[in-house]
Amino acid sequence: MGALRTLARELVALFVDDGSLALSALLWVAACALAVRLGLPAGWVGAALAVGLAAILAENALRAASRKS
């Protein structure tokens, strides 16, 4: 049973290396979905989604790089 638990933990770590990255991305996607539901143009929300997710990823990469230095 311990090996199965370790396998599951490693599998989750492949997709969620940093909890703050995953949480930030989920919150940004939810905010953009809410913006569409409120009637904002989907094209603008799509662009905001892409730029926001790129910014979240860049911030996370910079933070991880500064931790390793």
N, C-alpha and C positions, 0 to 999 in steps of 0.2 A: 504494500500500500504506500510506503514511503517513496518508492521509485515513481509511482504514478503521480503522486503529489508533486514531486520534483519536476517531472515531465510537464505537468500542467502549468507550474510556475514558470518554467523556461519558455513555454509556448506563449503565455501571456506577455512575458518580457520581450518577446520578439515584436509585439505590436504596441505595447505600452511601456516604453523604456523609462519615460519620465511622466509621472502622474500629472504634473502641472501642464505639460504640453497637451496631453490628452484632454484634460479638463478645460483648458483654454480653448482648444479647437471645438469641443462640443458646445461650449457656451457661445462661441462666435457663430457656429452653424445655427444654433437655436435663435440667436438674435437676428440673423439674416432671414430665417424662416418667418419669424414674427414680423419683420419688416415687409415681407411679401404679403403676409396675411392682412397687414394694415393698409395695403394698397400702393406701396411704392413700386415704381417700375422694375420689373424683373431684371432687365438688363443692367440697371444701376446696382441692384442688390447682388447680382452675379459678379459684377466687377468688384464690389466691396467685399464679397466673400473671398474671391481669389486673392486680392491684395491683403486682406486681413489675415488669411491663413498663411500667406507668405511671410508677413511680418511676425506672426507668432512663431513660425518655424525659425526665422532668422534670429529672433531674440533668444530662443531656446538654444540654438547652436552657439551663439556668442557666449551665453551663460555657461554652457558646458565646456567651451574652450577655455574660458577664464578659470574654471575650477581645476582644469588639468595642468595649468601653467604653474 
